[in-house]
Amino acid sequence: MDKVAVFLDGGYIEKVLHQDFRGGWIDLEKLSARMANPDELFRSYFYHCLPYMGENPSREDRARYSARHRLITALGFLPRFEVRLGRLAYQGGEYVQKRVDCMVGVDMALLAAKGKIHRVALFSGDSDLMPAVEAVKREGVLVTLWHGVGDRTKPSRDLFGICDERRELTWEVFSEIKKSRGVV
């Protein structure tokens, strides 16, 4: 049986849930299993950043930070789950994730080059991942892109075009992996 590594861009997943599913919650373990199917899951990798927390955080800031911290801690205890944290940087009047795309690309390329996986299932929309996808494909690894369906959550056209297969997070799939409440 082929082995698949699942790569989850937490920021993009949150955007998809907010824009396409009215802020619903999903079970990331179930999502990973769905993305790996029908192959054997090698490991799931979740990439995100902790929210900004200033010197005098508001109640909302503390709640947002606490919720993300709980998510990251819980994911770390799941079997075959790895959490990779990037950093936030203040640019152009907002906080943006840094290092996340680079970590995804390095992990994908290393696993492919070492022959550990046969397929990548990637949930992202960022064209910055194109060089990594190209490198993985040169190693003979198939890449399946998972993405949102709304106008604001469609993946980069270039990333969409370069991947071998594409899967939308549809309402049908969402209903199978949703949680009644939670962080993501």
N, C-alpha and C positions, 0 to 999 in steps of 0.2 A: 504494500500500500504506500502511496506517495505521502510525503510529509509536507505540511503547509505551515508557514509562519504568518500570523495575523498581526498587522500593524495598524494601530488605532490612534488617530490624531484627535485628542480630547477636545481641543478648541473647535475644530471643524464639526465634530459630533455634536457638541453643545449648540453650535449655530444651526445645524440641520434640525435638531430637536426643537429649538426655539422657533425657527422659521417655518418648517414643514409640518410639525406635529404639535403646535401650540404649547410648547414647553413640556411635553410629556417626558416620562422617565423610562429608561430601558435598563435591562439586565445585561451588563457588558460580557458576562460569562456566556450567556445565551447567544448574544450577538457573535462572539468569537466562534462558538460552536457552529453557528449557522454559516459564518463566513468560511470556515474550514471544510465543511461538508462538501463532498463525500470523503475527503482525505483525512489522514490522521493529523491531529494538531500537534505540531512540534512545540510551539510556545506562542503566547500572545504578548505583544508589547504595547503598552499604553504610554503615550507621550502627552505631557501637559505642563503647565506652570501653576504654582500656587498664586492666588490673587495677591495684588498689592496690599500691603498692610503698613500704613503710615505710623508715625509716633503717637498720634491721638486718633485711633480708628473709631469710626462710627459703629453703632450697633449692627447696622447692615453689613459693614465691612468685616466685622468680627464673625458674623453669622456665615457670610460667604466663604471666608477663609476656613472656618471650622468645618463647614460642609465639604469643601474640597479636600481638606486634610483627612477627614473621615473616609472619603472615597479612596484616596490614594493608599491609606493604611489598609483598608479592606481589600483592595485589589492586590496588594502585596501578599496577602495570605491565600489567595486563590491558587489552585494548582496550575502550573505552567503559565503563570502571569508574571511579567516583569514591568515595573513602572520606571519610566525615565522622565526626569524633571528638567525642563529648560529654565530659563531666567526671563524675567520681565525687564524691559527697557522702556524708558519714557522717550517717545519720539513723536514729533508733530502734534503735541497736545494730548497724546493717549499712550497707554501702556500696550506694548506689543511683545509677543513671544519671540525669544531668541534661542538659538541652538537646537530647537525642536526638529526642524527639517533636516539639519545636519546629522543629528542622532539617528533619525529614521533611516536616512540614506546609508550611513555607516553600518548600522545593524543589518539592513537588507543586503548590502554588498558583501559583508563578511560571511553571512550565512550561506549566500549563494556561492561565493568563491570557494568555501570550504566543503561544498557539496552536502550540507546538512539538510537542505530543503529542496523540494521539487516545484513548489508553487508559493507565491506570495499573494496574500489577500490584504489589500491596502484600503483603509477607509480614510480618505483625504481628498482634498480638492486643489492642492497647491502645486503649481507648475514648477516650483523649486525642486520638487522630487524627480523631475524628468531625468537628470543625469543618473540618479540611482536606479531608476526603472530601466534605463538603457543598459546599465552595467549588469543588472540582474538578468535581463533578457539575453545578453551576450553569453552568460553562463548557462543558458539553456533552461532557465527557470521561467515558468509562466506567471504572468501578473494579472490578477483580477482586481479591478478598481471598484470599490463600493462608494456610493455617493448619494447626495440628496437629490430631490426631484424638482424643487422650486426654482424660480428664476434667480433668487439670491443665494441658492445653495448648490447650483450646478458646479461641477468641477471645472477647472481650467480646460479650455478646449484642447490645448496641446497635450495635457496629461491624459485626458479622455482618449485622444487619438492614439497615443503611444502604447497604452495598455492592451493586453491580449484579449481580455474579457471585461465586461462591465455589468454591474448589478446595482439597481436602485434600491434604496431603503424605502420600500413602498408601505402603504398603510397596512397591507396584509402582513408583511414581515414585521412591521412595528407592533401590530397587535399580538404577534407570537412572542415577542421579546420584551414587551412593556412590563413595567413595575407599577404598582399602585402609588408608590411614593419612593423617594430616594434622591440621591444626588445626581446621578446620570442614568 
